[in-house]
Amino acid sequence: MFRKLLPHPLLSVALTVVWLLLLNNFSLGGLLLGAILGLLIPLATQRFWPDRATPRGPLKIAGYVLLVLWDIVVANVVVAKVIVFKPNRRLAPCFVTIPLDLRTPEAITVLAGTITMTPGTVSSDLSADGRSLLVHCLDEPDPEAARDAIKRRYETRLKEIFE
């Protein structure tokens, strides 16, 4: 019963919070309208999400978020050093193909987003069959090491969370 009334509880909460942020003013009416939208939009769209992946393990999710935040900070420092302190240094840009063990679209999207959010790397393309991800690295002398690091640091954790 609860699942029918509230098919996507996190989405409902997120929609309510985003509505309140867009209003830029807290009021009881704004909260009520945000809650109504937070209930109606997921109900109206639930038929478009028949096989949605459900993330498991709140501690694993929190650990993944902390890891990504740490990697973003470290990558910012590394890219800043390359740009500021070694502007004439020859970079070694490359494309790396990451073979994916992930199968759910949500997990692949989170992986691609994580790679793109980390300075110095960007997800460029997903193969048509969804089995590999093309990543561009700003300065990577060893593409195999970059591939292995992405698989070890991100993909294995996402596999535990989503699959």
N, C-alpha and C positions, 0 to 999 in steps of 0.2 A: 504494500500500500504506500509506504513512504517513498519507495523507489519510483512509483508511478507519478506521485505528486511532485517529487523533487528529483528528476532524473540526473541532474548534474549539479550537486550541491555547491561545489567549488565555483562553478561558472555563475551560479546564482549570486553567491557572495561577491564575486569579482564584479559582476554587472552592477550590483547595488553600490559597491564602493566607487566604481568608476562614475556612476551617475552622480553620486554626492560630490566627487571631485570636480566633475564638469559644472555642477551648480555653483561651486566655490562659496557656498553658504549653507550651513547646516540648519535644516528646519524639519519639523515633524512631517509636514507635507512632502518635502523632498525625499525624506527617508521612506515614507510610505509608497510614493511613486516609484522610487528605486527598487524597493522590495517587490512591488507588483511586476515591474519589468524583469527583475531577476527571477521571478517565478514563471512568467508567461513566455519569455524568449526561449529558455531551455525546453519548455513543454512544446512549443511550436516547432522547434528544430530537432527534437529527439529522433524523429524518423530518418533524418539524414546521417545519424551516427549509430548505425545498427551494431557494428562490431568494434566499438571504441575500446581502446586499451585502457586499463585501469592501473595507474601507478600504485605500486605496493611499497611499503616500508617507509614511513615518514622519516625515520632516522637516516635511512639510505639517501632519501631525497635531500634532506638537510645537509648531509655529508657531501653530496654531489654539488649542491649549490655553493657550499663553502670552498670546495676544491676549485670550482670554476672561477669564483671571485678571486681566490688566491692567484690562479693562473693568469687572470686578466691583469692584476696588479703587477706581477712579475714580468709579463710580456710587455706591458707599458714601459717599464723601466728599460728592458732590453731594447725595444724599438727606439726609445728616446736616446739611449746611448749610441746606437747605430747612426741616428740622424744628426745628433748634436755634436758628438765627440769624434766621429769618424765619417765626415761627409764625403771624403774623397775615396773611401774604401770601396773596393769592388764587391758588390753584393752577389749572392748566389741564389737568385730567384729560381723557383722550380714549381712544376705541377706534380702532385703526388696523387696516385690512385689508391684509395682506401677500400679494400674489399670488405663488404659489410656482412656481419653475422646477424645484425638486427633485421627484423622483418616487419615490425609494426610501423606504419607511417608516422605515428606520434614520436616514437623513439628516434627514428631517422631525422625527423624535423628538429628535435631537441639537439641531436648530435651536430647537425649542420648549423644550427643557430649558435651552439657553443663554439664551434670552430670559427665562425664569422665574428663573434663577439671578442674573441681573443686577438689582440693586435698582432699583426704580422702574418696572419692566416685568414683566408676567406674560402668558404665553400663555393665552388664554381658551377658544379653540375652534378646531377644524380643520373645514373644510367637509366635507360628506359625500363629495364627489368628490376630496378631498385636494389641491385646487388653490389654496386660500387659508387663511391662518392669521389669526385674530383676536387682536390684542394690546392689552392695556390699559396705557396709560402714565400714571404718577402726575402728571407735570407736563410737558406737551409743547405749547407754543404753536403748533408747526408740524408737524401729523401727517404731511404729505408728506415732510418732512425725516427724520422718524423712520423711515418706511417705507424711504426710500432708504438710510439708514444701515444698517439691518438687512440689506437686500439686498446692499449693497456689502461690509460688514464680515464678515458671517457666511455668507450664502447662497452667494456666489460661491466662498468657500473650501471650504464643505461640498460643493459641486458638484464641485470638483477632487478632493476626498478620496473621495467615494462613487460618483461617476458617471463 
